[in-house]
Amino acid sequence: MPAVDKLLLEEALQDSPQTRSLLSVFEEDAGTLTDYTNQLLQAMQRVFGAQNEMCLATQQLSKQLLAYEKQNFALGKGDEEVISTLHYFSEVVDKLNVLHTELAKQLADAMVLPIVQFREKDLTEVSTLKELFGLASSEHDLSMAKYSRLPKKKENEKVKTEVVKEVAAARRKQHLASLQYYSALNALQYRKRMAMMEPMIGFAHGQINFFKKGAEMFSKSMDSFLSSVADMVQSIQVELEAEAEKMRISQQELLSVDESVYTPDFDVAAPQVNRNLIQKAGYLNLRNKTGLVTTTWERLYFFTQGGNLMCQPRGAVAGGLIQDLDNCSVMAVDCEDRRYCFQITTPSGKPGIILQAESRKENEEWICAINNISRQIYLTDNPEAVAIKLNQTALQAVTPFTSFGKKQESSCLSQNLKNSETENDKIVPKAKVSIPEAEELIAPGTPIQFDIVLPATEFLDQNRGSRRINPFGETEDESFPEAEDSLLQQMFIVRFLGSMAVKTDSTTEVIYEAMRQVLAARAIHNIFRMTESHLMVTSQTLRLIDPQTQVSRANFELTSVTQFAAHQENKRLVGFVIRIPESTGEESLSTYIFESNSEGEKICYAINLGKEIIEVQKDPEALAQLMLSIPLTNDGKYVLLNDQSDDNDGNPSENRSAESEA
């Protein structure tokens, strides 16, 4: 052990400047030791605090490992092995927590406590003795100054004796304080070395005991367990890397697609539309009315489920029912200057929701899908095949005509072709060819008209003149003079599908063939818009009336109706054949096809009843017997079929009965 510097106690009484200079060196060393001890204590307290935190952390870790089983993960299938492993690790952590607690106690007793005692006992003692030595030195200096001022000529023995005693007491006190102070400083040189090493010995012993007990607690069985867990983690890592590689390749493939995938309406000119869909899903904008004239649009996720249209907002667990699509109708509409809007109408004819698609393709596919679902195709054994069959019923291309002008031009062209063929027949005889049944009914290439007359607004503009129009859309009494004299009045809500010229009216098969070609043409040319009208059946005429303006759109004499029938499968489809005289003196035949909110058989029954009334009007007795065969209500009106309750879904504006004059 190297020598230690000391203060000589023998020189304490003399208190020479050399002694004072050496004392200042010891005092500076004691101050430096005090600062270092404080810093060392802070570091040791930090280690002790970390060990205490380790105890609390391991305890919390054990609880969290056990809580994994109680989390009820939605995707926790196959976690049984992980749960059992975590339970075992929880037991291991509990044992480690016991060891960490013991180590924390050892660090507190063997490391922190010695350095605290050194600071509080030894360093505090040196500081206190330094203060006492300073006070004693000050008292000695004062007594010596007082002694030095004693007078020489007028010497007072009593005062001199008191001052001498005071100097002697102060010197004795200073001597005692210096001896104690010097001794403490000399001892501090040894104690500081002990204080620096003793805490570290306790720290080392604590750590050694911790690791020794840990090695005893975790034997080779723990090594085998850790090895198996490491193998399991390694296998999971291999699976993760393989899956990450697959996802990386998938991302590259998905990102290498054409820019059209991200463009909402990339193929607007000629979209590839699938018209055979029986289910559809995607985002649409739903129109909501927020006031009398204000609306909002909300982007929601829609999907079809069976015969229902469902909606599921973002964040919702499941979707909710928006519309029952069975027997509904759908058509493209113009709404608030927005593109690709369509409206779903209920079977009762009440306008339903309005939706907006993000592209022309989505708009047409939604309309086709809803049309297919409304026919209840999804209830068949093979709905996809039925949808394809229904959308491929047209065997030849059909060109739609949407105005009377085009139809007249096509009729003139057909007539010219017919005349030229007649002239050619006179020159070159033609061989007889067996004509299929469909060609006997309707000539191939016959144009189809999809609007029955000019729109109601144009009709009013052309026929308004100087006459005042009722602002409430009501028809004046003289508008339909024959209505008051008619024995029959029956109103139906219908939507015009199309009309076309036919070759014969001898059978109702011509109506069925016209229905097939009109529906096929609408599907091929993507025509979904339909004009809704009120079909008034009287004992004299068939009249199509605009439901808003009450203006007559078309008027057919009942005597010109030669055939009428409802579709055998789709009961809502109805048609009739009209014989129209031409300016040339000949007669032409045209078939008109409608979709009704009620059963087509009821419309056919009303037309048949009107024709019977025309036939028997010449014979009053037969007319009376005919009217007596129809049920009569309390208010004197005749009822057609079962119109009392179920006709047109109970709509009073659609359920009118035959009337008879008293």
C-alpha positions as CSV (number, residue, x, y, z in Angstrom):
1,M,0.0,0.0,0.0
2,P,1.6,3.4,-0.9
3,A,2.4,5.9,1.8
4,V,-0.2,8.4,2.7
5,D,0.4,12.1,3.2
6,K,-0.2,13.4,6.8
7,L,-0.6,16.6,8.7
8,L,1.8,16.8,11.7
9,L,-0.1,17.1,14.9
10,E,3.0,18.6,16.6
11,E,2.7,21.7,14.4
12,A,-0.9,22.3,15.1
13,L,-0.1,24.5,18.1
14,Q,2.3,26.7,16.3
15,D,-0.1,27.2,13.4
16,S,2.6,28.4,11.0
17,P,2.0,29.5,7.5
18,Q,3.7,26.3,6.2
19,T,1.2,24.3,8.2
20,R,-1.7,26.4,7.0
21,S,-0.5,25.9,3.4
22,L,-0.4,22.2,3.8
23,L,-3.8,22.3,5.4
24,S,-5.3,24.0,2.4
25,V,-4.1,21.1,0.2
26,F,-5.9,18.6,2.5
27,E,-9.0,20.8,2.5
28,E,-9.0,21.0,-1.4
29,D,-8.7,17.2,-1.5
30,A,-11.6,16.8,0.9
31,G,-13.8,19.1,-1.3
32,T,-12.9,17.2,-4.4
33,L,-13.7,13.9,-2.6
34,T,-17.1,15.3,-1.5
35,D,-18.1,16.2,-5.1
36,Y,-16.9,12.9,-6.5
37,T,-18.7,11.0,-3.8
38,N,-22.0,12.7,-4.6
39,Q,-21.6,11.8,-8.3
40,L,-20.8,8.2,-7.5
41,L,-23.7,7.9,-5.2
42,Q,-26.0,9.2,-7.9
43,A,-24.7,6.6,-10.3
44,M,-25.1,3.8,-7.8
45,Q,-28.6,5.0,-6.9
46,R,-29.4,4.9,-10.7
47,V,-28.2,1.3,-10.8
48,F,-30.3,0.5,-7.8
49,G,-33.4,2.3,-9.4
50,A,-32.9,0.4,-12.6
51,Q,-32.8,-2.9,-10.7
52,N,-36.0,-2.0,-8.9
53,E,-37.6,-1.0,-12.2
54,M,-36.4,-4.4,-13.6
55,C,-38.3,-6.1,-10.8
56,L,-41.5,-4.2,-11.6
57,A,-41.0,-4.6,-15.4
58,T,-40.6,-8.4,-15.1
59,Q,-43.6,-8.6,-12.9
60,Q,-45.7,-6.7,-15.5
61,L,-44.2,-8.7,-18.3
62,S,-45.3,-12.0,-16.7
63,K,-48.9,-10.6,-16.4
64,Q,-48.9,-9.5,-20.0
65,L,-47.7,-12.9,-21.3
66,L,-50.7,-14.5,-19.5
67,A,-53.1,-11.9,-20.9
68,Y,-52.4,-12.9,-24.5
69,E,-54.8,-15.8,-24.2
70,K,-57.6,-13.5,-23.0
71,Q,-57.3,-11.0,-25.9
72,N,-59.8,-12.9,-28.2
73,F,-58.0,-12.0,-31.5
74,A,-60.3,-12.0,-34.5
75,L,-57.5,-13.7,-36.5
76,G,-56.2,-15.8,-33.6
77,K,-56.8,-19.2,-35.1
78,G,-53.9,-21.6,-34.6
79,D,-52.3,-19.7,-31.7
80,E,-52.5,-22.6,-29.3
81,E,-48.8,-23.3,-29.6
82,V,-48.0,-19.7,-29.1
83,I,-50.2,-19.5,-26.0
84,S,-48.6,-22.5,-24.3
85,T,-45.1,-21.1,-25.1
86,L,-46.0,-17.8,-23.6
87,H,-47.3,-19.5,-20.4
88,Y,-44.0,-21.2,-20.0
89,F,-42.1,-18.0,-20.5
90,S,-44.4,-16.4,-17.9
91,E,-43.3,-18.9,-15.3
92,V,-39.6,-18.3,-16.3
93,V,-40.1,-14.5,-15.9
94,D,-41.7,-15.0,-12.5
95,K,-38.6,-16.9,-11.3
96,L,-36.4,-14.2,-12.8
97,N,-38.4,-11.6,-11.0
98,V,-37.6,-13.4,-7.7
99,L,-33.9,-13.2,-8.5
100,H,-34.1,-9.6,-9.5
101,T,-35.8,-8.8,-6.3
102,E,-33.0,-10.4,-4.3
103,L,-30.4,-8.6,-6.3
104,A,-32.1,-5.3,-5.7
105,K,-32.0,-5.9,-2.0
106,Q,-28.3,-6.8,-2.1
107,L,-27.4,-3.7,-4.1
108,A,-29.3,-1.6,-1.5
109,D,-27.4,-3.1,1.4
110,A,-24.0,-3.8,0.0
111,M,-23.5,-1.0,-2.5
112,V,-25.7,2.0,-1.8
113,L,-25.6,1.9,2.0
114,P,-21.8,2.0,2.4
115,I,-21.3,5.0,0.2
116,V,-24.2,6.8,1.9
117,Q,-22.7,6.1,5.3
118,F,-19.3,7.4,4.1
119,R,-20.8,10.6,2.9
120,E,-23.0,11.2,5.9
121,K,-20.4,10.2,8.5
122,D,-16.9,10.9,7.4
123,L,-17.3,13.7,4.9
124,T,-19.9,15.4,7.2
125,E,-17.5,15.0,10.2
126,V,-14.6,16.7,8.3
127,S,-16.9,19.5,7.2
128,T,-18.1,20.1,10.8
129,L,-14.6,20.0,12.2
130,K,-13.5,22.5,9.6
131,E,-16.1,24.9,10.8
132,L,-15.1,24.5,14.4
133,F,-11.5,25.0,13.6
134,G,-12.3,28.2,11.8
135,L,-14.3,29.5,14.8
136,A,-11.5,28.7,17.2
137,S,-9.0,30.4,15.0
138,S,-11.1,33.5,14.9
139,E,-11.5,33.6,18.6
140,H,-7.8,33.1,19.1
141,D,-7.1,36.0,16.7
142,L,-9.5,38.3,18.6
143,S,-8.0,37.4,22.0
144,M,-4.5,38.0,20.7
145,A,-5.5,41.4,19.3
146,K,-7.0,42.3,22.6
147,Y,-3.9,41.2,24.4
148,S,-1.7,43.2,22.1
149,R,-3.6,46.4,22.9
150,L,-2.8,46.3,26.6
151,P,-1.2,49.7,27.7
152,K,2.4,49.9,28.8
153,K,2.4,53.0,31.1
154,K,-0.9,52.5,32.9
155,E,-0.8,48.7,33.3
156,N,-3.8,47.2,35.1
157,E,-3.0,43.9,36.6
158,K,-6.6,42.8,36.9
159,V,-7.3,43.6,33.2
160,K,-4.1,42.0,32.2
161,T,-4.8,38.9,34.1
162,E,-8.3,38.5,32.5
163,V,-6.9,39.1,29.0
164,V,-4.1,36.6,29.6
165,K,-6.6,34.0,30.7
166,E,-8.8,34.7,27.7
167,V,-5.8,34.2,25.3
168,A,-4.8,31.0,27.0
169,A,-8.4,29.6,26.7
170,A,-8.6,30.6,23.1
171,R,-5.3,29.1,22.3
172,R,-6.2,25.8,24.0
173,K,-9.5,25.7,22.1
174,Q,-7.8,26.3,18.8
175,H,-5.2,23.7,19.6
176,L,-7.9,21.1,20.4
177,A,-9.9,21.9,17.3
178,S,-6.8,21.8,15.1
179,L,-5.8,18.4,16.5
180,Q,-9.2,16.9,15.8
181,Y,-9.4,18.5,12.4
182,Y,-5.9,17.3,11.4
183,S,-6.7,13.8,12.7
184,A,-9.9,13.7,10.7
185,L,-8.2,14.8,7.5
186,N,-5.4,12.3,8.0
187,A,-8.0,9.5,8.6
188,L,-10.0,10.6,5.5
189,Q,-7.1,9.5,3.3
190,Y,-7.6,5.9,4.4
191,R,-11.4,6.0,4.6
192,K,-11.9,7.3,1.0
193,R,-10.1,4.2,-0.3
194,M,-12.2,1.9,1.7
195,A,-15.4,3.8,0.7
196,M,-14.5,3.5,-3.0
197,M,-14.0,-0.3,-3.0
198,E,-16.5,-1.6,-0.5
199,P,-19.7,-0.7,-2.5
200,M,-18.2,-2.3,-5.6
201,I,-17.4,-5.4,-3.7
202,G,-21.1,-5.6,-2.7
203,F,-22.2,-5.0,-6.3
204,A,-20.0,-7.7,-7.6
205,H,-21.1,-10.2,-5.0
206,G,-24.8,-9.4,-5.7
207,Q,-24.3,-9.9,-9.5
208,I,-22.4,-13.2,-9.0
209,N,-25.1,-14.5,-6.7
210,F,-27.7,-13.5,-9.2
211,F,-26.1,-15.3,-12.1
212,K,-25.2,-18.3,-9.9
213,K,-28.7,-18.8,-8.8
214,G,-30.0,-18.2,-12.3
215,A,-27.7,-20.9,-13.7
216,E,-28.9,-23.3,-11.0
217,M,-32.5,-22.5,-11.6
218,F,-32.4,-22.9,-15.4
219,S,-30.8,-26.2,-16.2
220,K,-30.3,-28.0,-19.5
221,S,-34.1,-28.4,-19.9
222,M,-34.3,-24.7,-20.4
223,D,-31.7,-24.9,-23.1
224,S,-33.7,-27.5,-25.0
225,F,-36.8,-25.4,-24.6
226,L,-35.1,-22.3,-25.9
227,S,-33.7,-24.3,-28.8
228,S,-37.2,-25.5,-29.8
229,V,-38.6,-22.0,-29.6
230,A,-35.8,-20.7,-31.7
231,D,-36.5,-23.4,-34.3
232,M,-40.2,-22.4,-34.3
233,V,-39.3,-18.7,-34.7
234,Q,-36.9,-19.6,-37.5
235,S,-39.6,-21.5,-39.4
236,I,-42.0,-18.6,-39.0
237,Q,-39.3,-16.3,-40.4
238,V,-38.9,-18.6,-43.4
239,E,-42.6,-18.5,-44.0
240,L,-42.7,-14.7,-43.6
241,E,-39.9,-14.3,-46.2
242,A,-41.7,-16.5,-48.7
243,E,-44.9,-14.7,-48.2
244,A,-43.1,-11.3,-48.4
245,E,-41.6,-12.4,-51.7
246,K,-45.1,-13.4,-53.0
247,M,-46.6,-10.1,-52.0
248,R,-43.7,-8.3,-53.6
249,I,-44.3,-10.1,-56.9
250,S,-48.0,-9.5,-56.6
251,Q,-47.4,-5.8,-56.0
252,Q,-45.2,-5.6,-59.1
253,E,-47.9,-7.4,-61.2
254,L,-50.7,-5.2,-59.8
255,L,-48.7,-2.0,-60.4
256,S,-47.7,-3.0,-63.9
257,V,-51.3,-2.8,-65.1
258,D,-52.5,-0.2,-67.6
259,E,-53.3,3.3,-66.5
260,S,-56.9,2.6,-67.4
261,V,-57.4,0.8,-64.1
262,Y,-57.0,4.0,-62.2
263,T,-58.9,6.2,-64.6
264,P,-62.7,6.3,-63.7
265,D,-64.1,6.6,-67.2
266,F,-61.2,5.5,-69.4
267,D,-63.2,3.5,-72.0
268,V,-66.2,5.9,-72.2
269,A,-66.4,5.5,-76.0
270,A,-66.9,1.7,-76.1
271,P,-66.9,0.1,-72.7
272,Q,-66.9,-3.6,-72.4
273,V,-70.2,-4.1,-70.5
274,N,-71.2,-7.5,-69.0
275,R,-75.0,-7.6,-69.4
276,N,-75.4,-11.1,-67.8
277,L,-74.7,-10.1,-64.2
278,I,-77.0,-11.4,-61.5
279,Q,-75.0,-9.8,-58.7
280,K,-73.1,-6.6,-58.5
281,A,-71.1,-4.7,-55.9
282,G,-69.2,-1.4,-55.8
283,Y,-69.3,2.2,-54.6
284,L,-72.2,4.4,-55.7
285,N,-73.3,7.9,-54.8
286,L,-76.7,7.9,-53.1
287,R,-78.9,11.0,-53.4
288,N,-80.5,12.1,-50.2
289,K,-83.1,14.9,-49.9
290,T,-82.2,17.3,-47.0
291,G,-85.0,19.8,-47.6
292,L,-87.6,20.8,-50.0
293,V,-85.1,21.8,-52.7
294,T,-81.8,20.8,-51.2
295,T,-80.1,17.4,-51.7
296,T,-76.8,15.8,-50.7
297,W,-74.9,12.9,-52.3
298,E,-73.2,10.3,-50.1
299,R,-70.6,7.7,-51.4
300,L,-71.5,4.3,-50.0
301,Y,-70.7,0.7,-50.8
302,F,-73.7,-1.2,-52.4
303,F,-74.0,-4.8,-53.2
304,T,-76.8,-7.2,-54.3
305,Q,-77.8,-10.2,-52.2
306,G,-80.5,-12.4,-53.7
307,G,-83.3,-10.0,-54.7
308,N,-82.2,-7.2,-52.4
309,L,-80.0,-4.1,-52.8
310,M,-77.8,-3.7,-49.7
311,C,-75.8,-0.8,-48.5
312,Q,-72.8,-0.9,-46.1
313,P,-71.2,2.3,-44.9
314,R,-67.5,2.4,-44.2
315,G,-66.7,1.0,-40.7
316,A,-70.0,-1.0,-40.5
317,V,-69.9,-4.7,-39.7
318,A,-72.7,-5.7,-42.0
319,G,-74.9,-4.1,-44.7
320,G,-78.5,-3.0,-44.5
321,L,-81.4,-3.4,-46.8
322,I,-82.0,-0.4,-49.1
323,Q,-84.4,-1.7,-51.8
324,D,-86.3,-4.9,-52.7
325,L,-85.5,-5.4,-56.4
326,D,-88.1,-8.0,-57.2
327,N,-90.4,-6.7,-60.0
328,C,-88.7,-3.3,-59.9
329,S,-87.7,-1.3,-62.9
330,V,-84.6,0.7,-63.4
331,M,-83.7,3.4,-65.9
332,A,-81.1,6.0,-66.6
333,V,-82.1,9.5,-65.5
334,D,-80.8,13.1,-65.7
335,C,-80.3,14.4,-62.2
336,E,-78.7,17.7,-61.0
337,D,-76.4,17.9,-64.0
338,R,-74.6,14.7,-62.9
339,R,-73.4,11.9,-65.2
340,Y,-74.2,8.2,-65.0
341,C,-77.3,8.5,-62.8
342,F,-80.1,5.8,-62.7
343,Q,-83.3,5.5,-60.7
344,I,-85.0,2.4,-59.3
345,T,-88.8,2.4,-59.4
346,T,-90.9,0.2,-57.1
347,P,-93.4,-2.3,-58.6
348,S,-96.2,0.2,-57.6
349,G,-94.7,2.8,-59.9
350,K,-93.4,5.0,-57.0
351,P,-90.0,6.6,-57.8
352,G,-87.3,5.1,-55.6
353,I,-83.7,5.9,-54.9
354,I,-81.4,7.7,-57.4
355,L,-77.8,6.4,-57.6
356,Q,-74.8,7.6,-59.5
357,A,-72.0,5.4,-60.8
358,E,-68.4,6.5,-61.4
359,S,-68.2,5.5,-65.1
360,R,-70.4,4.6,-68.0
361,K,-69.5,0.9,-67.8
362,E,-70.4,0.8,-64.1
363,N,-73.7,2.6,-64.8
364,E,-74.7,0.2,-67.6
365,E,-73.6,-2.9,-65.6
366,W,-75.6,-1.8,-62.5
367,I,-78.7,-1.2,-64.7
368,C,-78.3,-4.6,-66.4
369,A,-77.8,-6.4,-63.1
370,I,-80.8,-4.8,-61.5
371,N,-82.9,-5.6,-64.6
372,N,-81.8,-9.3,-64.4
373,I,-82.5,-9.5,-60.7
374,S,-85.9,-7.9,-61.0
375,R,-86.9,-10.8,-63.3
376,Q,-86.1,-13.1,-60.4
377,I,-83.5,-15.0,-62.5
378,Y,-81.5,-15.6,-59.3
379,L,-84.2,-18.1,-58.2
380,T,-83.5,-20.5,-61.1
381,D,-81.2,-23.4,-61.0
382,N,-78.6,-21.9,-63.4
383,P,-79.1,-18.1,-63.2
384,E,-76.0,-17.3,-65.2
385,A,-77.2,-19.4,-68.2
386,V,-80.7,-17.9,-68.0
387,A,-79.3,-14.4,-68.0
388,I,-77.1,-15.1,-71.0
389,K,-80.1,-16.7,-72.8
390,L,-82.4,-13.8,-72.1
391,N,-79.8,-11.3,-73.3
392,Q,-79.0,-13.3,-76.5
393,T,-82.6,-13.6,-77.7
394,A,-82.0,-11.3,-80.7
395,L,-80.4,-13.4,-83.5
396,Q,-80.0,-10.5,-85.8
397,A,-78.9,-6.9,-85.3
398,V,-81.7,-4.5,-84.7
399,T,-81.2,-0.8,-85.4
400,P,-83.3,1.4,-83.0
401,F,-85.3,4.4,-84.3
402,T,-86.2,7.1,-81.9
403,S,-88.5,9.4,-83.9
404,F,-91.3,9.2,-86.3
405,G,-89.3,11.0,-89.0
406,K,-86.7,8.2,-89.1
407,K,-89.4,5.6,-89.1
408,Q,-91.1,7.2,-92.0
409,E,-87.8,7.4,-93.9
410,S,-87.2,3.8,-93.2
411,S,-90.7,2.9,-94.3
412,C,-90.2,4.8,-97.6
413,L,-86.9,3.0,-98.1
414,S,-88.5,-0.4,-97.4
415,Q,-91.4,0.5,-99.8
416,N,-88.8,1.4,-102.6
417,L,-86.9,-1.8,-102.0
418,K,-90.2,-3.7,-102.2
419,N,-91.1,-2.0,-105.5
420,S,-87.7,-2.7,-106.9
421,E,-88.0,-6.4,-105.9
422,T,-91.4,-6.6,-107.5
423,E,-90.0,-5.2,-110.8
424,N,-87.1,-7.7,-110.6
425,D,-89.6,-10.5,-110.0
426,K,-91.3,-9.7,-113.3
427,I,-87.9,-10.3,-115.1
428,V,-86.3,-13.1,-113.2
429,P,-88.5,-15.7,-111.4
430,K,-87.4,-16.4,-107.9
431,A,-87.2,-19.8,-106.3
432,K,-89.6,-20.6,-103.4
433,V,-87.8,-20.6,-100.1
434,S,-89.4,-22.0,-96.8
435,I,-89.8,-19.0,-94.5
436,P,-89.3,-19.5,-90.7
437,E,-92.2,-18.8,-88.4
438,A,-90.7,-15.6,-87.0
439,E,-90.3,-14.2,-90.5
440,E,-93.9,-14.9,-91.3
441,L,-94.9,-12.6,-88.4
442,I,-92.3,-9.8,-88.6
443,A,-90.1,-8.9,-91.6
444,P,-86.4,-9.1,-90.8
445,G,-84.8,-5.7,-90.3
446,T,-88.0,-4.1,-89.3
447,P,-87.1,-0.8,-87.5
448,I,-88.2,-0.4,-83.8
449,Q,-89.6,2.9,-82.4
450,F,-88.7,3.5,-78.7
451,D,-90.7,6.7,-78.1
452,I,-94.4,6.6,-78.9
453,V,-94.9,10.3,-79.7
454,L,-93.2,13.6,-79.2
455,P,-92.5,14.6,-75.6
456,A,-95.4,16.2,-73.8
457,T,-93.7,19.6,-73.6
458,E,-93.2,19.6,-77.4
459,F,-96.8,18.5,-77.9
460,L,-98.0,21.5,-75.8
461,D,-95.7,23.9,-77.7
462,Q,-97.1,22.7,-81.0
463,N,-100.8,22.7,-80.0
464,R,-100.9,25.5,-77.4
465,G,-102.0,28.4,-79.8
466,S,-103.7,31.2,-77.9
467,R,-105.5,28.9,-75.5
468,R,-104.8,29.4,-71.8
469,I,-103.3,26.3,-70.1
470,N,-104.5,25.3,-66.7
471,P,-101.5,25.8,-64.4
472,F,-102.4,22.8,-62.3
473,G,-102.2,20.4,-65.2
474,E,-105.9,19.6,-65.0
475,T,-107.8,18.8,-68.2
476,E,-110.7,20.9,-69.1
477,D,-114.1,19.3,-69.5
478,E,-114.1,19.5,-73.3
479,S,-110.7,17.8,-73.5
480,F,-112.2,14.3,-73.5
481,P,-115.8,14.7,-74.5
482,E,-116.3,11.0,-75.2
483,A,-115.2,10.2,-71.6
484,E,-118.6,11.3,-70.2
485,D,-120.5,9.1,-72.7
486,S,-118.3,6.1,-72.3
487,L,-119.7,3.0,-70.5
488,L,-116.2,1.9,-69.5
489,Q,-113.3,3.8,-68.0
490,Q,-110.3,1.9,-66.7
491,M,-106.9,3.5,-65.9
492,F,-103.5,1.7,-65.8
493,I,-100.0,2.9,-65.3
494,V,-97.8,1.6,-68.2
495,R,-94.3,2.3,-69.6
496,F,-93.8,2.2,-73.3
497,L,-91.2,-0.2,-74.5
498,G,-91.4,0.0,-78.3
499,S,-93.5,-0.5,-81.4
500,M,-92.8,-2.0,-84.8
501,A,-94.6,-2.9,-88.0
502,V,-95.8,-6.5,-88.3
503,K,-97.0,-8.6,-91.3
504,T,-100.1,-10.2,-89.8
505,D,-102.6,-9.9,-87.0
506,S,-104.1,-13.4,-87.3
507,T,-102.5,-14.7,-84.2
508,T,-101.2,-13.5,-80.8
509,E,-97.8,-15.0,-81.6
510,V,-97.0,-11.8,-83.5
511,I,-97.2,-9.9,-80.2
512,Y,-94.9,-12.4,-78.4
513,E,-92.4,-12.2,-81.2
514,A,-92.5,-8.3,-81.1
515,M,-92.0,-8.5,-77.3
516,R,-88.9,-10.6,-77.8
517,Q,-87.4,-8.4,-80.5
518,V,-88.1,-5.1,-78.6
519,L,-86.5,-6.4,-75.4
520,A,-83.6,-7.8,-77.3
521,A,-83.1,-4.5,-79.1
522,R,-83.1,-2.5,-75.8
523,A,-80.5,-4.9,-74.3
524,I,-78.3,-4.7,-77.4
525,H,-78.3,-1.0,-77.8
526,N,-78.3,-0.2,-74.0
527,I,-81.7,1.6,-74.0
528,F,-83.1,1.7,-70.5
529,R,-85.1,4.9,-70.5
530,M,-88.9,4.3,-70.6
531,T,-91.7,6.8,-70.8
532,E,-94.4,6.4,-68.1
533,S,-98.0,7.1,-69.1
534,H,-101.6,6.4,-68.0
535,L,-103.4,4.0,-70.3
536,M,-107.1,4.9,-70.3
537,V,-109.3,2.1,-71.6
538,T,-112.8,3.2,-72.6
539,S,-115.6,1.7,-74.6
540,Q,-114.4,3.7,-77.6
541,T,-110.6,4.3,-77.5
542,L,-107.3,3.5,-76.0
543,R,-105.6,6.7,-74.8
544,L,-102.1,7.3,-73.5
545,I,-102.1,10.3,-71.1
546,D,-99.1,12.2,-69.7
547,P,-99.4,11.7,-65.9
548,Q,-98.1,15.3,-65.1
549,T,-99.8,17.5,-67.7
550,Q,-102.8,15.2,-68.4
551,V,-102.1,15.8,-72.1
552,S,-103.1,12.9,-74.5
553,R,-99.9,11.4,-76.0
554,A,-101.6,8.9,-78.3
555,N,-105.2,7.9,-79.2
556,F,-106.2,4.6,-80.8
557,E,-109.8,3.7,-81.8
558,L,-110.8,0.5,-80.0
559,T,-112.2,-0.8,-83.3
560,S,-108.7,-0.7,-84.8
561,V,-107.2,-3.0,-82.1
562,T,-107.2,-6.4,-83.8
563,Q,-105.0,-8.4,-81.3
564,F,-104.0,-8.0,-77.7
565,A,-102.3,-10.3,-75.3
566,A,-100.1,-10.5,-72.1
567,H,-96.8,-12.3,-71.9
568,Q,-97.1,-15.9,-70.8
569,E,-94.3,-15.7,-68.3
570,N,-93.7,-12.0,-67.5
571,K,-97.3,-11.1,-66.6
572,R,-96.4,-7.4,-66.6
573,L,-95.7,-7.3,-70.3
574,V,-98.7,-6.5,-72.6
575,G,-99.1,-5.6,-76.2
576,F,-101.7,-5.0,-78.9
577,V,-101.9,-4.8,-82.7
578,I,-103.3,-1.7,-84.3
579,R,-104.6,-1.6,-87.9
580,I,-103.9,1.9,-89.3
581,P,-105.2,3.1,-92.7
582,E,-102.6,4.6,-95.0
583,S,-102.9,7.5,-97.4
584,T,-102.5,5.1,-100.3
585,G,-105.7,3.4,-99.4
586,E,-103.9,0.4,-97.9
587,E,-103.8,-0.6,-94.2
588,S,-100.7,-1.1,-92.1
589,L,-100.3,-3.2,-88.9
590,S,-98.2,-2.1,-85.9
591,T,-97.6,-3.7,-82.6
592,Y,-97.2,-1.7,-79.4
593,I,-95.5,-3.2,-76.4
594,F,-95.9,-1.9,-72.8
595,E,-94.8,-2.8,-69.3
596,S,-97.5,-2.4,-66.7
597,N,-97.4,-2.1,-62.9
598,S,-100.4,-4.5,-62.7
599,E,-101.0,-7.8,-64.5
600,G,-101.3,-7.5,-68.2
601,E,-104.3,-9.8,-68.1
602,K,-106.3,-7.1,-66.5
603,I,-105.5,-4.7,-69.3
604,C,-106.5,-7.4,-71.9
605,Y,-109.7,-8.0,-70.0
606,A,-110.6,-4.2,-70.1
607,I,-109.8,-4.0,-73.8
608,N,-112.0,-7.2,-74.5
609,L,-114.8,-5.7,-72.4
610,G,-114.7,-2.5,-74.4
611,K,-114.8,-4.3,-77.7
612,E,-117.8,-6.4,-76.4
613,I,-119.6,-3.1,-75.5
614,I,-119.0,-1.8,-79.0
615,E,-120.5,-5.0,-80.5
616,V,-123.6,-5.1,-78.3
617,Q,-124.3,-1.3,-78.4
618,K,-126.5,-2.0,-81.4
619,D,-128.7,-4.3,-79.4
620,P,-129.9,-2.7,-76.1
621,E,-131.1,-6.0,-74.6
622,A,-127.7,-7.6,-75.2
623,L,-126.0,-4.5,-73.8
624,A,-128.1,-4.7,-70.6
625,Q,-127.3,-8.4,-70.1
626,L,-123.6,-7.6,-70.6
627,M,-123.6,-4.9,-68.0
628,L,-125.6,-7.0,-65.5
629,S,-123.0,-9.7,-65.7
630,I,-120.4,-7.2,-64.2
631,P,-120.4,-6.7,-60.4
632,L,-121.8,-3.3,-59.4
633,T,-120.5,-1.3,-56.4
634,N,-122.7,0.8,-54.0
635,D,-121.9,4.0,-55.9
636,G,-123.2,2.6,-59.2
637,K,-119.8,1.7,-60.8
638,Y,-118.9,-1.6,-62.5
639,V,-115.9,-3.4,-61.2
640,L,-113.4,-5.2,-63.5
641,L,-112.1,-8.6,-62.3
642,N,-110.8,-8.2,-58.7
643,D,-110.0,-4.5,-58.9
644,Q,-111.7,-3.8,-55.5
645,S,-108.4,-4.5,-53.6
646,D,-105.4,-5.6,-55.5
647,D,-105.4,-3.8,-58.9
648,N,-102.3,-1.7,-59.4
649,D,-101.3,-2.1,-55.8
650,G,-104.2,-0.3,-54.4
651,N,-103.5,3.0,-56.1
652,P,-106.8,4.9,-56.4
653,S,-105.6,6.8,-59.4
654,E,-105.0,3.5,-61.2
655,N,-108.1,1.6,-60.0
656,R,-111.0,2.9,-61.8
657,S,-114.2,0.9,-62.5
658,A,-116.6,0.8,-65.3
659,E,-119.4,3.3,-65.1
660,S,-122.9,3.0,-66.3
661,E,-125.6,5.6,-66.9
662,A,-128.7,5.1,-64.8
